[in-house]
Amino acid sequence: MKRLYLSLLLVAMAGGLYAQTSNTDAPSKKQQREERKLKRISLFKQLEEGENLYQREFSMGGRINTDGWGGFFELGWRKSRQQVTYFQFEFGEKKNPKEDKKPGALKDIDQYGFIYSEKPYIYGKQNNFYQAKLGVGQQRLIGGKGNKNGVLVNAIYYGGLSVGLKKPYYLNIVDPNTERGIQVKYGQDPLYDQAFLDRASIIGGAGFGKGWGEVSVVPGLHAKTGLRFDWARFNEVVSALEVGVNAEYYMKDVNIMIDQDAKKFFFNAYIALQFGKRWDKK
C-alpha cells in the first residue's frame, strides 16, 4: 500500500512540474501582442524603407517642354531588381517660342454699360500642331532609397511612334470686300493672307473648335532620355520628378508660324511630374 501511495505522489509531482513548464513555455497574451506589434512595424518599415521590388506600376502626369506641353499615362513591368520596362501614351501640343497672344478687338458697349472683347488670338500663327505618342522604354536603377526620406533615382530611355495632327488656325478678320467679319485660315485666299500679319484687320480668334474637320495627319518617330527622381515615402506609391531631353522627327514639313520656316525635326528639354501606385502581380 505504501508503494502505491508513493507512486501516486510521484505522478502528481511530475504532472505539476509539467504543467508549470508548459505555462512557462507558452507565450503570454502580452508577449503575443508585442510580437504582433513588432511584425506590423517590420512590414511598415519594408513599405517605407525597404528595397522597391513591386512587379507592376501605373502612373499619370504632366510635362512642360521648352516648346509645348503634354499629358501622359504610363504602365510598367519590373524585369529585375534594377530594370523596369514601361509603356507610355502621351498627348501634347507644340508651341513656338515666338507665339504672341493678343487680346481681341473691343465690342460696342451694351445696354448695361459693359464693354466686351472678341476672343484673343495668336499673332502670326498658321497651324496648331498636336501629337499623340505611343512608345516603350526602360528605367535603370542608379541609386536606391536608403530610408523613408531618401530619393529613388532611375535613368530612363524611351522611344516610339508619333502621330502629328496639324489643324489650321482660323482668325476672325475684316473682309476687305464687305467690311464685315469673316473666319478664314492662312492660305485660303491670298486676299485674306495679308490680314494675318495686319493687326488692324484682325477682329479676334475663331475659337478652339474651328478647323478640326480639316486636320491632316503627319506620322513620325520620337525618343527621349533623362533622369527620374522618386521621393515617395512609401515604395508602393509613385511620386516622381523627371527631367530630360526629347527628339521628334516627322515625315512631312510642319508649319506653325507664318513668318518662320517649316521643319520636320523638333528637339526640346522637358520637366515632368507624375503620380501613381505600385503593386505585386497576383
Secondary structure, DSSP 8 states (H G I E B T S, - for coil): -HHHHHHHHHHHHHHHHHHHHHHHHS--HHHHHHHHHHHHHHHHHHHHHS----SEEEEEEEEEETTEEEEEEEEEEE-SSSEEEEEEEEEEEE--TT-EEE---B----TTS---B---EEETB-EEEEEEEEEEEEEEEEE---STT--EEEEEEEEEEEEEEEEE-EEEEE-TTTSSEEEEETTS-HHHHGGGG-GGGEEEE--TTTTGGG-EEEEEEEEEEEEEEE--SSTTEEEEEEEEEEEEEEEEEE--BTTS--EEEEEEEEEEEEEEEEE---
